[in-house]
């Protein structure tokens, strides 16, 4: 099996100039682990993943203890760090060199990349354009399909 056999072909993307909170809402709405970041020509320029919202020390943003997500999304207005976070764009925190696989990559190669880089999904490329996303769930679904239903030969 190849990445193209199991990849998601319906997925959300985001532009580098999009507000960071827009990307967060898009992640939550689509249930993706990360969003490919595409420039105006449709070329992959980065990826913004769940972890990019959780580790922001390098930006000088420290979230309060408790429900930091509620704090980030703006339940109380006027706090300097929240306002700073709201002003951030995707390009400020995205990974600029995302790990990708070509559409003809084997599933073994996909799993190896995920293991080496400790990531849960990868953009799938065809001629340097993102044509899909393959993640652990797609791999598990393919595995279950190959093994068949329990109790059947």
Secondary structure, DSSP 8 states (H G I E B T S, - for coil): -BHHHH-BS---EE-TTSBHHHHHHHHHHHT-SEEEEE-TTS-EEEEEEHHHHH--GGGT----SS-HHHHHHTSS---HHHHHHHH-BHHHHSBSS--EEETT-BHHHHHHHHHHHT-SEEEEEETTEEEEEEEHHHHHHHHHHHH-STT--
